[in-house]
Amino acid sequence: MDTDVIISGGGLNGLTLALALSHGGLRVSLADPSPLTAETADFDGRSYALAAASCNLLRAIGVWGALAERAQPILGIKVSDGRAGEGPSPLHLAFDHAELEEGPMGHMVEDRHLRPVLVAAARAAERVTLLPGRSVEDHTPDATGVTVRLDDGTTLRASVLVACDGRNSPTGARAGIRRTGWSYGQHGMVAAISHERDHGGIAHQLFMPEGPLAILPLRGNRSSIVWSERSERAAVVNALPEDAYLALLRPRFGDFLGEIALEGARYTYPLMLSLANSMIGPRLALVGDAAHRLHPIAGQGLNAGVKDVATLTEVLVEAHRRGENIGNADVLARYERWRRFDVAALAVATDGFNRLFSNDNPLLRLARDVGLAAVNAVPGLRRGFMREAAGLTGDRPRLLAGRPL
Ligand SMILES: Cc1cc2nc3c(=O)[nH]c(=O)nc-3n(C[C@H](O)[C@H](O)[C@H](O)COP(=O)(O)OP(=O)(O)OC[C@H]3O[C@@H](n4cnc5c(N)ncnc54)[C@H](O)[C@@H]3O)c2cc1C
Protein backbone atom coordinates (compact mmCIF):
# COMPACT_ATOMS: atom_id res chain seq x y z
CA MET A 1 0.00 0.00 0.00
CA ASP A 2 1.19 3.56 -0.74
CA THR A 3 -0.71 4.83 2.28
CA ASP A 4 -3.45 3.77 4.74
CA VAL A 5 -6.14 6.31 3.79
CA ILE A 6 -6.70 8.50 0.71
CA ILE A 7 -8.90 11.55 1.22
CA SER A 8 -10.64 13.13 -1.74
CA GLY A 9 -11.23 16.80 -0.86
CA GLY A 10 -9.29 19.30 1.24
CA GLY A 11 -12.13 21.48 2.57
CA LEU A 12 -12.47 21.97 6.33
CA ASN A 13 -13.61 18.38 6.91
CA GLY A 14 -10.96 16.74 4.69
CA LEU A 15 -8.13 18.66 6.35
CA THR A 16 -9.44 17.99 9.86
CA LEU A 17 -9.78 14.28 9.10
CA ALA A 18 -6.23 14.08 7.71
CA LEU A 19 -4.89 15.60 10.94
CA ALA A 20 -7.01 13.42 13.22
CA LEU A 21 -6.02 10.18 11.43
CA SER A 22 -2.35 11.11 11.44
CA HIS A 23 -2.68 11.91 15.15
CA GLY A 24 -3.96 8.32 15.57
CA GLY A 25 -0.93 6.86 13.75
CA LEU A 26 -2.38 6.36 10.24
CA ARG A 27 -0.73 7.49 6.98
CA VAL A 28 -2.88 9.75 4.82
CA SER A 29 -2.72 11.24 1.30
CA LEU A 30 -5.13 14.09 0.55
CA ALA A 31 -5.91 15.42 -2.95
CA ASP A 32 -7.74 18.65 -3.76
CA PRO A 33 -7.88 20.66 -7.02
CA SER A 34 -7.17 23.89 -5.10
CA PRO A 35 -3.59 25.00 -4.26
CA LEU A 36 -4.18 24.36 -0.49
CA THR A 37 -2.25 27.45 0.56
CA ALA A 38 -1.78 28.40 4.19
CA GLU A 39 -1.85 32.15 3.53
CA THR A 40 -4.39 34.15 5.46
CA ALA A 41 -6.90 35.62 3.04
CA ASP A 42 -8.84 38.86 3.50
CA PHE A 43 -11.99 38.58 5.55
CA ASP A 44 -14.69 37.20 3.26
CA GLY A 45 -17.63 37.10 5.67
CA ARG A 46 -17.55 33.32 6.20
CA SER A 47 -17.40 32.11 9.78
CA TYR A 48 -18.48 29.04 11.73
CA ALA A 49 -20.16 28.43 15.05
CA LEU A 50 -18.04 25.59 16.43
CA ALA A 51 -19.72 23.73 19.28
CA ALA A 52 -17.67 23.09 22.43
CA ALA A 53 -17.25 19.43 21.39
CA SER A 54 -15.80 20.45 17.99
CA CYS A 55 -13.33 22.75 19.78
CA ASN A 56 -12.28 19.73 21.90
CA LEU A 57 -11.34 17.89 18.70
CA LEU A 58 -9.35 20.86 17.36
CA ARG A 59 -7.55 20.99 20.71
CA ALA A 60 -6.76 17.25 20.56
CA ILE A 61 -5.26 17.49 17.05
CA GLY A 62 -3.10 20.44 18.11
CA VAL A 63 -4.59 23.35 16.16
CA TRP A 64 -6.67 25.10 18.82
CA GLY A 65 -3.66 27.00 20.22
CA ALA A 66 -3.27 28.88 16.93
CA LEU A 67 -6.99 29.71 16.82
CA ALA A 68 -7.99 30.40 20.40
CA GLU A 69 -7.03 34.03 20.60
CA ARG A 70 -8.78 34.80 17.31
CA ALA A 71 -11.96 32.91 18.21
CA GLN A 72 -14.95 34.55 19.91
CA PRO A 73 -16.45 32.52 22.79
CA ILE A 74 -20.24 32.08 22.52
CA LEU A 75 -21.43 33.03 26.00
CA GLY A 76 -25.14 32.93 25.33
CA ILE A 77 -27.75 32.21 22.69
CA LYS A 78 -31.02 34.08 22.38
CA VAL A 79 -33.76 32.62 20.19
CA SER A 80 -36.79 34.76 19.34
CA ASP A 81 -39.57 35.13 16.85
CA GLY A 82 -39.97 38.36 14.93
CA ARG A 83 -41.25 40.30 11.98
CA ALA A 84 -39.28 43.02 10.19
CA GLY A 85 -39.95 46.37 11.85
CA GLU A 86 -41.61 44.84 14.92
CA GLY A 87 -38.54 43.65 16.77
CA PRO A 88 -38.32 40.30 18.53
CA SER A 89 -41.36 38.78 20.26
CA PRO A 90 -41.28 39.22 24.07
CA LEU A 91 -41.63 35.43 24.39
CA HIS A 92 -38.16 34.08 23.77
CA LEU A 93 -35.63 31.46 24.76
CA ALA A 94 -32.28 32.45 26.28
CA PHE A 95 -29.28 30.26 27.05
CA ASP A 96 -26.46 31.41 29.29
CA HIS A 97 -23.15 29.53 29.42
CA ALA A 98 -23.01 30.10 33.20
CA GLU A 99 -25.48 27.18 33.42
CA LEU A 100 -22.88 24.85 31.83
CA GLU A 101 -19.93 23.68 33.90
CA GLU A 102 -17.92 23.00 30.69
CA GLY A 103 -17.60 26.73 29.86
CA PRO A 104 -18.66 28.49 26.63
CA MET A 105 -21.15 26.61 24.41
CA GLY A 106 -18.74 27.06 21.54
CA HIS A 107 -16.67 29.58 19.61
CA MET A 108 -17.15 31.60 16.45
CA VAL A 109 -14.18 31.09 14.15
CA GLU A 110 -13.62 32.97 10.90
CA ASP A 111 -12.89 30.94 7.78
CA ARG A 112 -9.83 33.07 6.98
CA HIS A 113 -8.27 31.88 10.28
CA LEU A 114 -9.46 28.27 10.44
CA ARG A 115 -8.54 27.14 6.91
CA PRO A 116 -4.88 28.34 6.88
CA VAL A 117 -4.28 26.92 10.37
CA LEU A 118 -5.54 23.50 9.21
CA VAL A 119 -3.49 23.63 5.99
CA ALA A 120 -0.31 24.64 7.85
CA ALA A 121 -0.80 21.84 10.40
CA ALA A 122 -1.48 19.28 7.64
CA ARG A 123 1.67 20.36 5.80
CA ALA A 124 3.73 19.93 8.95
CA ALA A 125 2.12 16.63 9.99
CA GLU A 126 4.43 13.65 9.88
CA ARG A 127 2.09 11.16 8.23
CA VAL A 128 0.12 13.49 5.90
CA THR A 129 0.95 13.94 2.20
CA LEU A 130 -0.89 16.83 0.58
CA LEU A 131 -1.56 16.61 -3.16
CA PRO A 132 -2.65 20.16 -4.07
CA GLY A 133 -3.89 20.92 -7.59
CA ARG A 134 -4.94 17.29 -8.04
CA SER A 135 -8.42 15.79 -8.09
CA VAL A 136 -9.57 12.21 -7.71
CA GLU A 137 -10.96 10.96 -11.03
CA ASP A 138 -11.63 7.30 -10.44
CA HIS A 139 -11.39 4.57 -7.83
CA THR A 140 -11.54 0.78 -7.98
CA PRO A 141 -12.14 -1.22 -4.80
CA ASP A 142 -11.02 -4.85 -4.47
CA ALA A 143 -10.62 -7.49 -1.77
CA THR A 144 -7.59 -5.91 -0.09
CA GLY A 145 -7.69 -2.20 -0.89
CA VAL A 146 -8.65 0.55 -3.30
CA THR A 147 -6.79 1.94 -6.31
CA VAL A 148 -7.34 5.65 -6.84
CA ARG A 149 -6.57 7.50 -10.08
CA LEU A 150 -5.81 11.22 -10.00
CA ASP A 151 -6.40 13.65 -12.88
CA ASP A 152 -2.67 13.70 -13.75
CA GLY A 153 -2.80 9.93 -14.38
CA THR A 154 -1.02 8.96 -11.12
CA THR A 155 -2.44 5.96 -9.27
CA LEU A 156 -2.31 5.45 -5.52
CA ARG A 157 -3.20 2.44 -3.41
CA ALA A 158 -4.68 2.50 0.10
CA SER A 159 -6.89 0.41 2.39
CA VAL A 160 -9.76 2.91 2.24
CA LEU A 161 -10.85 6.04 0.36
CA VAL A 162 -12.72 8.81 2.22
CA ALA A 163 -14.88 11.22 0.24
CA CYS A 164 -14.75 14.74 1.73
CA ASP A 165 -15.61 16.22 -1.66
CA GLY A 166 -18.60 18.36 -0.69
CA ARG A 167 -22.32 18.40 -1.26
CA ASN A 168 -22.36 16.75 -4.71
CA SER A 169 -19.72 14.17 -3.77
CA PRO A 170 -18.47 13.00 -7.17
CA THR A 171 -16.83 10.05 -5.38
CA GLY A 172 -20.09 8.99 -3.72
CA ALA A 173 -21.92 9.33 -7.05
CA ARG A 174 -19.31 7.18 -8.81
CA ALA A 175 -19.81 4.50 -6.16
CA GLY A 176 -23.56 4.51 -6.94
CA ILE A 177 -24.60 6.12 -3.63
CA ARG A 178 -27.84 7.98 -4.24
CA ARG A 179 -28.97 11.08 -2.38
CA THR A 180 -32.24 12.23 -0.85
CA GLY A 181 -33.13 15.87 -0.39
CA TRP A 182 -34.63 19.03 -1.68
CA SER A 183 -33.93 22.68 -2.14
CA TYR A 184 -35.51 25.01 0.42
CA GLY A 185 -36.06 27.65 -2.25
CA GLN A 186 -34.08 29.88 0.10
CA HIS A 187 -30.61 31.39 -0.11
CA GLY A 188 -28.46 32.28 2.88
CA MET A 189 -26.92 35.73 2.59
CA VAL A 190 -23.71 35.88 4.58
CA ALA A 191 -21.88 39.06 5.61
CA ALA A 192 -19.99 40.61 8.48
CA ILE A 193 -21.45 43.61 10.27
CA SER A 194 -19.64 46.05 12.50
CA HIS A 195 -21.68 47.69 15.25
CA GLU A 196 -21.43 50.40 17.85
CA ARG A 197 -22.08 48.32 20.98
CA ASP A 198 -20.48 45.22 22.48
CA HIS A 199 -22.33 41.99 21.63
CA GLY A 200 -21.30 40.44 24.95
CA GLY A 201 -20.62 37.11 23.19
CA ILE A 202 -24.36 36.53 22.63
CA ALA A 203 -25.54 34.77 19.45
CA HIS A 204 -29.04 35.63 18.25
CA GLN A 205 -31.32 33.44 16.17
CA LEU A 206 -34.26 35.49 15.02
CA PHE A 207 -37.08 33.79 13.17
CA MET A 208 -38.73 35.82 10.40
CA PRO A 209 -41.56 34.59 8.17
CA GLU A 210 -39.24 34.83 5.11
CA GLY A 211 -36.56 32.75 6.80
CA PRO A 212 -34.27 32.89 9.85
CA LEU A 213 -31.66 35.57 10.60
CA ALA A 214 -28.67 34.52 12.70
CA ILE A 215 -26.47 37.20 14.28
CA LEU A 216 -23.29 35.56 15.51
CA PRO A 217 -20.61 37.34 17.57
CA LEU A 218 -17.10 37.79 16.14
CA ARG A 219 -14.04 39.27 17.85
CA GLY A 220 -14.38 43.02 18.46
CA ASN A 221 -17.58 44.92 17.80
CA ARG A 222 -18.41 42.71 14.82
CA SER A 223 -20.96 40.02 14.08
CA SER A 224 -21.50 37.60 11.25
CA ILE A 225 -25.01 37.35 9.83
CA VAL A 226 -26.66 34.48 8.00
CA TRP A 227 -29.82 36.03 6.59
CA SER A 228 -32.06 33.49 4.84
CA GLU A 229 -34.58 34.73 2.30
CA ARG A 230 -36.54 33.19 -0.55
CA SER A 231 -34.09 32.68 -3.42
CA GLU A 232 -35.49 35.23 -5.89
CA ARG A 233 -35.54 37.91 -3.21
CA ALA A 234 -32.06 37.04 -1.90
CA ALA A 235 -30.60 37.58 -5.40
CA VAL A 236 -32.18 41.04 -5.55
CA VAL A 237 -31.27 42.02 -1.96
CA ASN A 238 -27.67 40.87 -2.21
CA ALA A 239 -27.13 42.90 -5.39
CA LEU A 240 -28.38 46.13 -3.76
CA PRO A 241 -25.92 48.94 -3.06
CA GLU A 242 -24.66 48.99 0.53
CA ASP A 243 -27.04 51.71 1.78
CA ALA A 244 -30.14 50.02 0.38
CA TYR A 245 -29.00 46.62 1.74
CA LEU A 246 -28.50 48.08 5.22
CA ALA A 247 -31.86 49.86 5.05
CA LEU A 248 -33.53 46.45 4.58
CA LEU A 249 -31.40 44.73 7.19
CA ARG A 250 -31.84 47.34 9.97
CA PRO A 251 -35.50 46.62 10.83
CA ARG A 252 -34.70 42.87 10.99
CA PHE A 253 -31.45 43.28 12.92
CA GLY A 254 -32.95 45.77 15.39
CA ASP A 255 -31.08 48.51 17.22
CA PHE A 256 -29.80 46.58 20.25
CA LEU A 257 -26.18 46.84 19.00
CA GLY A 258 -26.44 50.50 17.96
CA GLU A 259 -25.58 51.74 14.48
CA ILE A 260 -24.51 48.98 12.04
CA ALA A 261 -22.28 48.95 8.94
CA LEU A 262 -21.17 46.30 6.43
CA GLU A 263 -17.65 44.93 6.61
CA GLY A 264 -16.16 43.20 3.58
CA ALA A 265 -17.81 41.11 0.89
CA ARG A 266 -21.34 39.67 0.82
CA TYR A 267 -22.05 36.08 -0.24
CA THR A 268 -25.11 33.98 -0.96
CA TYR A 269 -25.46 30.21 -0.74
CA PRO A 270 -28.37 28.01 -1.89
CA LEU A 271 -29.92 26.26 1.12
CA MET A 272 -30.75 22.62 0.71
CA LEU A 273 -31.07 19.29 2.41
CA SER A 274 -28.98 16.62 0.72
CA LEU A 275 -28.38 13.31 2.46
CA ALA A 276 -26.39 10.41 1.04
CA ASN A 277 -28.53 7.27 1.30
CA SER A 278 -25.50 5.48 2.74
CA MET A 279 -22.39 6.87 4.46
CA ILE A 280 -20.27 3.96 3.23
CA GLY A 281 -19.58 1.90 0.09
CA PRO A 282 -17.00 -0.73 -0.87
CA ARG A 283 -13.71 0.56 0.67
CA LEU A 284 -15.32 3.99 0.88
CA ALA A 285 -16.62 6.30 3.64
CA LEU A 286 -18.38 9.65 3.20
CA VAL A 287 -17.66 12.54 5.58
CA GLY A 288 -19.02 16.09 5.99
CA ASP A 289 -21.14 17.71 3.29
CA ALA A 290 -20.43 14.69 1.05
CA ALA A 291 -22.61 12.72 3.49
CA HIS A 292 -25.05 15.43 4.58
CA ARG A 293 -25.75 18.99 3.62
CA LEU A 294 -28.16 20.58 6.10
CA HIS A 295 -30.08 23.83 6.49
CA PRO A 296 -27.77 26.20 8.41
CA ILE A 297 -30.59 27.09 10.82
CA ALA A 298 -28.90 25.66 13.90
CA GLY A 299 -25.33 26.31 12.67
CA GLN A 300 -24.70 22.55 12.87
CA GLY A 301 -23.34 21.91 9.34
CA LEU A 302 -19.65 21.90 10.14
CA ASN A 303 -20.19 20.44 13.62
CA ALA A 304 -21.92 17.44 12.06
CA GLY A 305 -18.88 17.00 9.78
CA VAL A 306 -16.51 17.21 12.76
CA LYS A 307 -18.56 14.47 14.45
CA ASP A 308 -18.07 12.29 11.34
CA VAL A 309 -14.34 13.00 11.53
CA ALA A 310 -14.12 12.05 15.24
CA THR A 311 -16.20 8.89 14.75
CA LEU A 312 -14.43 7.62 11.63
CA THR A 313 -11.03 8.34 13.20
CA GLU A 314 -11.87 6.35 16.33
CA VAL A 315 -13.24 3.40 14.32
CA LEU A 316 -10.28 3.27 11.89
CA VAL A 317 -7.57 3.81 14.54
CA GLU A 318 -9.03 1.09 16.79
CA ALA A 319 -9.30 -1.34 13.85
CA HIS A 320 -5.70 -0.56 12.86
CA ARG A 321 -4.49 -1.20 16.42
CA ARG A 322 -6.30 -4.55 16.43
CA GLY A 323 -4.57 -5.48 13.16
CA GLU A 324 -7.77 -5.43 11.05
CA ASN A 325 -7.81 -4.23 7.43
CA ILE A 326 -9.30 -0.77 8.01
CA GLY A 327 -11.19 -0.73 4.71
CA ASN A 328 -13.09 -3.96 5.37
CA ALA A 329 -16.88 -3.78 5.20
CA ASP A 330 -17.41 -4.69 8.88
CA VAL A 331 -15.05 -1.90 10.01
CA LEU A 332 -16.81 0.71 7.85
CA ALA A 333 -20.20 -0.57 9.01
CA ARG A 334 -19.26 0.47 12.58
CA TYR A 335 -18.84 4.05 11.37
CA GLU A 336 -22.17 4.01 9.57
CA ARG A 337 -24.01 2.52 12.57
CA TRP A 338 -22.55 5.11 14.96
CA ARG A 339 -23.34 8.15 12.80
CA ARG A 340 -26.47 7.29 10.85
CA PHE A 341 -29.13 7.94 13.47
CA ASP A 342 -27.60 11.21 14.65
CA VAL A 343 -27.35 12.54 11.07
CA ALA A 344 -30.95 11.58 10.28
CA ALA A 345 -32.21 13.14 13.54
CA LEU A 346 -30.33 16.38 12.84
CA ALA A 347 -31.68 16.52 9.28
CA VAL A 348 -35.25 16.08 10.54
CA ALA A 349 -34.76 18.69 13.29
CA THR A 350 -33.23 21.41 11.07
CA ASP A 351 -35.77 20.76 8.32
CA GLY A 352 -38.69 20.85 10.80
CA PHE A 353 -37.46 24.01 12.52
CA ASN A 354 -37.14 25.81 9.20
CA ARG A 355 -40.69 24.82 8.18
CA LEU A 356 -42.18 25.70 11.55
CA PHE A 357 -40.53 29.10 11.78
CA SER A 358 -40.38 30.26 8.14
CA ASN A 359 -44.01 31.25 7.86
CA ASP A 360 -46.42 33.82 9.15
CA ASN A 361 -49.40 31.66 10.09
CA PRO A 362 -50.68 33.35 13.31
CA LEU A 363 -51.53 30.04 15.01
CA LEU A 364 -48.10 28.60 14.33
CA ARG A 365 -46.56 31.87 15.45
CA LEU A 366 -48.39 31.69 18.77
CA ALA A 367 -47.53 28.00 19.20
CA ARG A 368 -43.82 28.52 18.62
CA ASP A 369 -43.67 31.61 20.86
CA VAL A 370 -45.36 29.73 23.67
CA GLY A 371 -43.05 26.76 22.99
CA LEU A 372 -39.93 28.94 23.22
CA ALA A 373 -41.18 30.61 26.41
CA ALA A 374 -42.08 27.22 27.91
CA VAL A 375 -38.61 25.76 27.30
CA ASN A 376 -37.15 28.97 28.69
CA ALA A 377 -39.15 28.64 31.89
CA VAL A 378 -37.86 25.15 32.74
CA PRO A 379 -34.18 25.23 33.76
CA GLY A 380 -33.63 21.46 33.29
CA LEU A 381 -35.04 21.56 29.76
CA ARG A 382 -33.11 24.70 28.90
CA ARG A 383 -29.89 23.13 30.14
CA GLY A 384 -30.62 19.99 28.07
CA PHE A 385 -30.98 22.07 24.90
CA MET A 386 -27.75 23.88 25.71
CA ARG A 387 -25.78 20.68 26.23
CA GLU A 388 -27.17 19.38 22.93
CA ALA A 389 -26.15 22.58 21.06
CA ALA A 390 -22.67 22.40 22.60
CA GLY A 391 -22.37 18.77 21.40
CA LEU A 392 -21.99 17.52 24.97
CA THR A 393 -24.66 14.78 24.85
CA GLY A 394 -24.97 11.23 23.51
CA ASP A 395 -22.45 8.51 22.83
CA ARG A 396 -19.54 10.75 21.89
CA PRO A 397 -16.30 9.63 20.24
CA ARG A 398 -13.26 10.32 22.43
CA LEU A 399 -11.91 13.24 20.41
CA LEU A 400 -15.17 15.17 20.98
CA ALA A 401 -15.18 14.37 24.68
CA GLY A 402 -11.65 15.71 25.16
CA ARG A 403 -10.25 12.21 25.83
CA PRO A 404 -7.13 10.82 24.09
CA LEU A 405 -7.58 8.39 21.20
C1 LIG B 1 -24.99 29.94 4.53
C2 LIG B 1 -24.24 28.88 5.26
C3 LIG B 1 -23.86 29.12 6.58
C4 LIG B 1 -23.22 28.14 7.30
N1 LIG B 1 -22.92 28.39 8.61
C5 LIG B 1 -22.38 27.41 9.35
C6 LIG B 1 -22.13 27.60 10.75
O1 LIG B 1 -22.39 28.66 11.33
N2 LIG B 1 -21.58 26.58 11.45
C7 LIG B 1 -21.29 25.39 10.85
O2 LIG B 1 -20.82 24.51 11.55
N3 LIG B 1 -21.46 25.19 9.51
C8 LIG B 1 -22.02 26.16 8.75
N4 LIG B 1 -22.25 25.92 7.42
C9 LIG B 1 -21.88 24.63 6.80
C10 LIG B 1 -20.39 24.50 6.46
O3 LIG B 1 -19.96 25.61 5.68
C11 LIG B 1 -20.14 23.21 5.65
O4 LIG B 1 -20.74 22.14 6.35
C12 LIG B 1 -18.63 22.90 5.49
O5 LIG B 1 -17.91 23.99 4.99
C13 LIG B 1 -18.45 21.72 4.53
O6 LIG B 1 -17.10 21.34 4.47
P1 LIG B 1 -16.63 20.05 3.62
O7 LIG B 1 -15.16 19.98 3.83
O8 LIG B 1 -17.46 18.86 3.96
O9 LIG B 1 -17.01 20.39 2.11
P2 LIG B 1 -16.50 21.54 1.14
O10 LIG B 1 -16.13 22.76 1.89
O11 LIG B 1 -17.54 21.65 0.08
O12 LIG B 1 -15.15 20.96 0.52
C14 LIG B 1 -15.12 19.99 -0.52
C15 LIG B 1 -13.73 19.96 -1.12
O13 LIG B 1 -13.66 18.86 -2.03
C16 LIG B 1 -12.91 19.27 -3.14
N5 LIG B 1 -13.24 18.36 -4.26
C17 LIG B 1 -14.37 18.32 -5.02
N6 LIG B 1 -14.27 17.36 -5.96
C18 LIG B 1 -13.07 16.75 -5.78
C19 LIG B 1 -12.38 15.67 -6.44
N7 LIG B 1 -12.91 15.01 -7.47
N8 LIG B 1 -11.15 15.32 -5.99
C20 LIG B 1 -10.59 15.96 -4.94
N9 LIG B 1 -11.19 16.99 -4.29
C21 LIG B 1 -12.41 17.38 -4.70
C22 LIG B 1 -13.28 20.73 -3.35
O14 LIG B 1 -12.27 21.42 -4.07
C23 LIG B 1 -13.39 21.21 -1.91
O15 LIG B 1 -12.18 21.76 -1.43
C24 LIG B 1 -22.89 26.89 6.67
C25 LIG B 1 -23.23 26.68 5.33
C26 LIG B 1 -23.92 27.64 4.64
C27 LIG B 1 -24.33 27.35 3.22
The ligand as an SDF file (V2000), in Angstrom:
LIG
                    3D

 53 58  0  0  0  0  0  0  0  0999 V2000
  -24.9920   29.9450    4.5270 C   0  0  0  0  0  0  0  0  0  0  0  0
  -24.2440   28.8820    5.2610 C   0  0  0  0  0  0  0  0  0  0  0  0
  -23.8600   29.1160    6.5770 C   0  0  0  0  0  0  0  0  0  0  0  0
  -23.2190   28.1370    7.2990 C   0  0  0  0  0  0  0  0  0  0  0  0
  -22.9240   28.3900    8.6140 N   0  0  0  0  0  0  0  0  0  0  0  0
  -22.3760   27.4140    9.3480 C   0  0  0  0  0  0  0  0  0  0  0  0
  -22.1280   27.6040   10.7540 C   0  0  0  0  0  0  0  0  0  0  0  0
  -22.3870   28.6560   11.3300 O   0  0  0  0  0  0  0  0  0  0  0  0
  -21.5820   26.5790   11.4540 N   0  0  0  0  0  0  0  0  0  0  0  0
  -21.2860   25.3930   10.8480 C   0  0  0  0  0  0  0  0  0  0  0  0
  -20.8210   24.5070   11.5470 O   0  0  0  0  0  0  0  0  0  0  0  0
  -21.4630   25.1860    9.5120 N   0  0  0  0  0  0  0  0  0  0  0  0
  -22.0170   26.1560    8.7540 C   0  0  0  0  0  0  0  0  0  0  0  0
  -22.2520   25.9240    7.4170 N   0  0  0  0  0  0  0  0  0  0  0  0
  -21.8760   24.6330    6.8000 C   0  0  0  0  0  0  0  0  0  0  0  0
  -20.3920   24.5000    6.4560 C   0  0  0  0  0  0  0  0  0  0  0  0
  -19.9620   25.6110    5.6850 O   0  0  0  0  0  0  0  0  0  0  0  0
  -20.1370   23.2080    5.6530 C   0  0  0  0  0  0  0  0  0  0  0  0
  -20.7390   22.1380    6.3470 O   0  0  0  0  0  0  0  0  0  0  0  0
  -18.6280   22.9050    5.4930 C   0  0  0  0  0  0  0  0  0  0  0  0
  -17.9130   23.9850    4.9910 O   0  0  0  0  0  0  0  0  0  0  0  0
  -18.4480   21.7180    4.5340 C   0  0  0  0  0  0  0  0  0  0  0  0
  -17.1000   21.3400    4.4710 O   0  0  0  0  0  0  0  0  0  0  0  0
  -16.6300   20.0550    3.6180 P   0  0  0  0  0  0  0  0  0  0  0  0
  -15.1600   19.9780    3.8300 O   0  0  0  0  0  0  0  0  0  0  0  0
  -17.4580   18.8640    3.9590 O   0  0  0  0  0  0  0  0  0  0  0  0
  -17.0100   20.3880    2.1100 O   0  0  0  0  0  0  0  0  0  0  0  0
  -16.5000   21.5440    1.1420 P   0  0  0  0  0  0  0  0  0  0  0  0
  -16.1350   22.7620    1.8860 O   0  0  0  0  0  0  0  0  0  0  0  0
  -17.5390   21.6490    0.0830 O   0  0  0  0  0  0  0  0  0  0  0  0
  -15.1510   20.9640    0.5240 O   0  0  0  0  0  0  0  0  0  0  0  0
  -15.1240   19.9910   -0.5150 C   0  0  0  0  0  0  0  0  0  0  0  0
  -13.7330   19.9570   -1.1180 C   0  0  0  0  0  0  0  0  0  0  0  0
  -13.6620   18.8650   -2.0260 O   0  0  0  0  0  0  0  0  0  0  0  0
  -12.9050   19.2670   -3.1450 C   0  0  0  0  0  0  0  0  0  0  0  0
  -13.2360   18.3610   -4.2610 N   0  0  0  0  0  0  0  0  0  0  0  0
  -14.3660   18.3160   -5.0230 C   0  0  0  0  0  0  0  0  0  0  0  0
  -14.2680   17.3590   -5.9580 N   0  0  0  0  0  0  0  0  0  0  0  0
  -13.0690   16.7500   -5.7830 C   0  0  0  0  0  0  0  0  0  0  0  0
  -12.3820   15.6710   -6.4360 C   0  0  0  0  0  0  0  0  0  0  0  0
  -12.9130   15.0150   -7.4720 N   0  0  0  0  0  0  0  0  0  0  0  0
  -11.1500   15.3230   -5.9860 N   0  0  0  0  0  0  0  0  0  0  0  0
  -10.5870   15.9600   -4.9420 C   0  0  0  0  0  0  0  0  0  0  0  0
  -11.1890   16.9910   -4.2910 N   0  0  0  0  0  0  0  0  0  0  0  0
  -12.4110   17.3760   -4.7020 C   0  0  0  0  0  0  0  0  0  0  0  0
  -13.2770   20.7290   -3.3500 C   0  0  0  0  0  0  0  0  0  0  0  0
  -12.2660   21.4160   -4.0660 O   0  0  0  0  0  0  0  0  0  0  0  0
  -13.3860   21.2140   -1.9060 C   0  0  0  0  0  0  0  0  0  0  0  0
  -12.1760   21.7620   -1.4270 O   0  0  0  0  0  0  0  0  0  0  0  0
  -22.8880   26.8940    6.6700 C   0  0  0  0  0  0  0  0  0  0  0  0
  -23.2270   26.6760    5.3270 C   0  0  0  0  0  0  0  0  0  0  0  0
  -23.9250   27.6350    4.6380 C   0  0  0  0  0  0  0  0  0  0  0  0
  -24.3270   27.3450    3.2160 C   0  0  0  0  0  0  0  0  0  0  0  0
  1  2  1  0
  2  3  1  0
  2 52  2  0
  3  4  2  0
  4  5  1  0
  4 50  1  0
  5  6  2  0
  6  7  1  0
  6 13  1  0
  7  8  2  0
  7  9  1  0
  9 10  1  0
 10 11  2  0
 10 12  1  0
 12 13  2  0
 13 14  1  0
 14 15  1  0
 14 50  1  0
 15 16  1  0
 16 17  1  0
 16 18  1  0
 18 19  1  0
 18 20  1  0
 20 21  1  0
 20 22  1  0
 22 23  1  0
 23 24  1  0
 24 25  2  0
 24 26  1  0
 24 27  1  0
 27 28  1  0
 28 29  2  0
 28 30  1  0
 28 31  1  0
 31 32  1  0
 32 33  1  0
 33 34  1  0
 33 48  1  0
 34 35  1  0
 35 36  1  0
 35 46  1  0
 36 37  1  0
 36 45  1  0
 37 38  2  0
 38 39  1  0
 39 40  1  0
 39 45  2  0
 40 41  1  0
 40 42  2  0
 42 43  1  0
 43 44  2  0
 44 45  1  0
 46 47  1  0
 46 48  1  0
 48 49  1  0
 50 51  2  0
 51 52  1  0
 52 53  1  0
M  END
$$$$
